[in-house]
């Protein structure tokens, strides 16, 4: 059946049909530990001097922007803790559960694109930040809007996202060719996640109960958890290792980027 994003008046607690709350709560708890743990590891590596003897890091002058990956994962892990508590408490309503997802995205996704853009020194950093923010704002609007107008917001979000993604891909390709091979391998897999997995979120929205209804709510939450682990935690780890290799290459060994 089609479920409106807003709970019907008087809907009793835990009335979402066919949901295994202990299973979903456990999945969210595991995501919380893994995502938050990876964020702590990233910040720890930053405080250690990114693991190498690079003097700017060892002397405590590490650029704060390098901590974005860890902060994003800590924010995401906190949201997963909230989701876990809600599932173990009986689930509440689809409205309350999904607000955790959208609060997560509105805060973390614009920061994630800033992390990507600053790490690769891409142009249009602020434009990319607001393009992602507007795309996510359209997602929130699609979630809270009655079904008659839901896909109008969805289409508007796609209009913001598509030119942003095409522009970003062009600039990332240009920067990718500049880096040494040992850095390129980590950046390659980060790009696979960024450009390959991000589009899965709007596709999932289309087939969820907010759209065609082909994907059950339980499957929706499980798939979202997997995508979050990939796009936040694993992506952050890859970008952190990329920065490690880049700092080792340029600052410690003193080599130019293209060698």
C-alpha positions as CSV (number, residue, x, y, z in Angstrom):
1,X,0.0,0.0,0.0
2,X,1.0,3.6,-0.5
3,X,1.9,5.4,2.7
4,X,1.7,9.1,3.0
5,X,4.8,10.6,4.6
6,X,2.7,12.3,7.3
7,X,1.2,9.9,9.9
8,X,-2.6,9.8,10.1
9,X,-4.1,11.5,13.1
10,X,-4.2,9.2,16.1
11,X,-1.9,6.6,14.5
12,X,-0.8,4.4,17.4
13,X,2.9,3.9,18.2
14,X,4.6,1.1,16.4
15,X,1.8,0.6,13.8
16,X,4.0,0.4,10.7
17,X,3.1,-3.0,9.3
18,X,5.5,-5.8,8.6
19,X,8.5,-4.3,10.3
20,X,11.1,-6.3,12.3
21,X,12.0,-3.6,14.8
22,X,14.7,-5.5,16.7
23,X,16.4,-6.3,13.4
24,X,16.3,-2.7,12.1
25,X,17.4,-1.4,15.5
26,X,20.4,-3.8,15.5
27,X,21.3,-2.7,12.0
28,X,21.2,0.9,12.9
29,X,23.3,0.2,16.1
30,X,25.9,-1.5,14.0
31,X,25.9,1.4,11.6
32,X,26.3,3.8,14.5
33,X,29.4,2.0,15.8
34,X,31.0,1.6,12.4
35,X,30.3,5.1,11.0
36,X,31.1,6.9,14.3
37,X,34.2,4.7,14.8
38,X,35.5,5.4,11.4
39,X,35.0,9.2,12.1
40,X,37.0,8.9,15.3
41,X,39.8,7.1,13.4
42,X,39.9,9.8,10.8
43,X,40.2,12.6,13.4
44,X,42.8,10.5,15.3
45,X,44.9,10.1,12.2
46,X,44.7,13.9,11.7
47,X,45.9,14.5,15.2
48,X,48.8,12.1,14.7
49,X,50.0,14.1,11.7
50,X,48.1,12.0,9.2
51,X,50.4,9.1,10.1
52,X,53.5,10.6,8.5
53,X,56.4,12.8,9.5
54,X,55.0,15.8,7.6
55,X,56.1,18.9,9.6
56,X,53.0,21.1,9.0
57,X,50.9,18.4,10.7
58,X,53.4,17.5,13.4
59,X,53.6,21.2,14.4
60,X,49.8,21.4,14.8
61,X,49.1,23.5,11.7
62,X,46.9,20.9,10.0
63,X,44.2,22.5,7.9
64,X,40.9,22.2,9.7
65,X,39.2,21.3,6.5
66,X,40.9,17.9,6.6
67,X,38.7,17.1,9.6
68,X,35.5,17.2,7.6
69,X,35.4,13.5,6.8
70,X,35.6,12.6,10.5
71,X,33.0,15.2,11.5
72,X,30.6,14.0,8.8
73,X,30.9,10.4,10.1
74,X,30.3,11.5,13.7
75,X,27.2,13.3,12.7
76,X,25.9,10.4,10.7
77,X,26.8,8.0,13.5
78,X,24.8,10.1,16.0
79,X,21.8,10.0,13.7
80,X,22.1,6.2,13.5
81,X,22.0,6.1,17.3
82,X,18.7,8.0,17.3
83,X,17.3,5.7,14.6
84,X,18.4,2.7,16.7
85,X,16.7,4.0,19.8
86,X,13.5,4.7,17.9
87,X,13.4,1.2,16.4
88,X,14.0,-0.5,19.7
89,X,11.3,1.7,21.2
90,X,8.7,0.4,18.8
91,X,9.4,2.5,15.7
92,X,7.1,5.5,16.2
93,X,5.8,6.4,12.8
94,X,7.3,6.7,9.3
95,X,7.3,10.4,9.8
96,X,9.6,10.4,12.8
97,X,11.9,7.7,11.4
98,X,12.4,9.5,8.1
99,X,13.1,12.8,9.7
100,X,16.3,11.3,11.1
101,X,17.4,10.4,7.6
102,X,16.7,13.9,6.1
103,X,18.3,15.7,9.1
104,X,21.4,13.6,8.5
105,X,21.5,14.4,4.8
106,X,20.8,18.1,5.1
107,X,23.8,18.4,7.5
108,X,26.2,15.9,6.1
109,X,25.9,15.9,2.3
110,X,26.8,19.6,1.8
111,X,29.8,19.1,4.1
112,X,30.7,16.0,2.2
113,X,30.9,17.9,-1.1
114,X,33.0,20.6,0.6
115,X,35.4,17.9,1.8
116,X,35.7,16.5,-1.7
117,X,36.1,19.9,-3.3
118,X,38.7,21.2,-0.8
119,X,40.7,17.9,-0.9
120,X,41.0,18.0,-4.7
121,X,41.2,21.8,-4.8
122,X,38.2,22.0,-7.2
123,X,36.7,25.3,-8.4
124,X,33.2,26.3,-7.5
125,X,33.3,25.0,-4.0
126,X,30.6,27.2,-2.7
127,X,28.4,26.7,-5.7
128,X,28.7,22.9,-5.2
129,X,27.8,23.3,-1.5
130,X,24.6,25.2,-2.2
131,X,23.7,22.9,-5.2
132,X,23.7,19.9,-2.8
133,X,21.9,21.9,-0.1
134,X,19.2,22.9,-2.5
135,X,18.9,19.3,-3.8
136,X,18.5,18.1,-0.2
137,X,16.0,20.8,0.6
138,X,13.9,19.6,-2.4
139,X,14.1,16.1,-1.0
140,X,12.8,17.3,2.4
141,X,10.0,19.2,0.6
142,X,9.1,16.0,-1.4
143,X,9.0,14.1,1.9
144,X,6.6,16.4,3.7
145,X,4.5,17.4,0.7
146,X,1.2,15.7,-0.2
147,X,1.6,13.2,-2.9
148,X,0.0,15.4,-5.6
149,X,3.1,17.7,-5.5
150,X,5.7,15.3,-4.3
151,X,7.3,14.6,-7.6
152,X,7.3,18.2,-8.6
153,X,9.9,18.8,-5.8
154,X,11.6,15.6,-6.8
155,X,12.0,16.9,-10.4
156,X,13.2,20.3,-9.1
157,X,15.9,18.5,-7.0
158,X,17.0,16.6,-10.1
159,X,17.3,20.0,-11.9
160,X,19.7,21.2,-9.2
161,X,21.6,17.9,-9.0
162,X,22.2,17.1,-12.7
163,X,24.3,20.1,-13.8
164,X,26.1,20.0,-10.5
165,X,27.1,16.4,-11.0
166,X,28.2,16.9,-14.6
167,X,30.3,20.0,-13.7
168,X,31.8,18.1,-10.8
169,X,32.7,15.1,-12.9
170,X,34.5,17.3,-15.4
171,X,36.6,19.0,-12.8
172,X,37.4,15.8,-10.9
173,X,38.6,14.2,-14.1
174,X,41.0,17.1,-14.7
175,X,42.4,16.9,-11.2
176,X,42.6,13.1,-11.2
177,X,45.2,13.1,-14.0
178,X,47.4,15.4,-11.9
179,X,48.0,13.1,-9.0
180,X,50.6,10.3,-8.8
181,X,49.5,6.7,-9.4
182,X,49.6,5.7,-5.7
183,X,47.2,8.5,-5.0
184,X,45.0,7.9,-8.0
185,X,44.0,4.4,-6.9
186,X,42.4,5.7,-3.7
187,X,40.8,8.6,-5.5
188,X,39.4,6.2,-8.2
189,X,37.5,4.2,-5.7
190,X,36.3,7.3,-3.9
191,X,34.9,8.6,-7.2
192,X,33.2,5.2,-7.9
193,X,31.4,5.6,-4.6
194,X,30.6,9.3,-5.1
195,X,29.3,9.1,-8.7
196,X,28.1,5.5,-8.6
197,X,26.3,5.3,-5.2
198,X,24.9,8.8,-4.7
199,X,22.4,8.5,-7.6
200,X,21.0,5.4,-5.9
201,X,19.4,7.6,-3.2
202,X,16.9,9.3,-5.5
203,X,16.3,6.0,-7.3
204,X,15.4,4.4,-4.0
205,X,13.0,7.3,-3.2
206,X,11.2,6.6,-6.5
207,X,10.6,2.9,-5.7
208,X,9.9,3.4,-2.0
209,X,6.4,3.8,-0.4
210,X,6.8,7.5,-1.1
211,X,6.8,6.7,-4.8
212,X,5.7,3.6,-6.6
213,X,5.6,1.4,-3.5
214,X,7.7,-1.4,-5.0
215,X,10.2,-1.4,-2.1
216,X,8.9,-2.2,1.4
217,X,9.7,0.1,4.3
218,X,11.9,-2.4,5.9
219,X,13.9,-3.0,2.7
220,X,14.1,0.8,2.3
221,X,15.7,1.3,5.7
222,X,18.2,-1.6,5.2
223,X,19.2,-0.4,1.7
224,X,19.6,3.2,3.1
225,X,21.9,1.9,5.9
226,X,24.1,0.1,3.3
227,X,24.3,3.2,1.1
228,X,25.2,5.4,4.1
229,X,28.0,3.1,5.2
230,X,29.4,3.2,1.7
231,X,28.9,6.9,0.9
232,X,29.9,8.3,4.3
233,X,32.2,5.9,6.1
234,X,34.0,4.0,3.3
235,X,34.2,7.2,1.2
236,X,35.7,9.1,4.2
237,X,38.2,6.4,4.8
238,X,39.3,6.4,1.1
239,X,39.6,10.2,1.1
240,X,41.6,10.1,4.4
241,X,44.1,7.6,2.9
242,X,44.3,9.6,-0.3
243,X,45.3,12.6,1.8
244,X,47.8,10.5,3.7
245,X,49.4,9.4,0.4
246,X,49.3,12.9,-1.0
247,X,51.0,14.4,2.1
248,X,53.7,11.7,2.1
249,X,54.4,12.3,-1.6
250,X,54.5,16.1,-1.6
251,X,55.5,17.2,1.9
252,X,57.7,14.3,3.1
253,X,59.3,13.1,-0.1
254,X,59.2,16.6,-1.6
255,X,58.1,15.3,-5.0
256,X,55.8,17.2,-7.5
257,X,52.3,16.0,-8.0
258,X,52.8,14.4,-11.4
259,X,55.7,12.1,-10.4
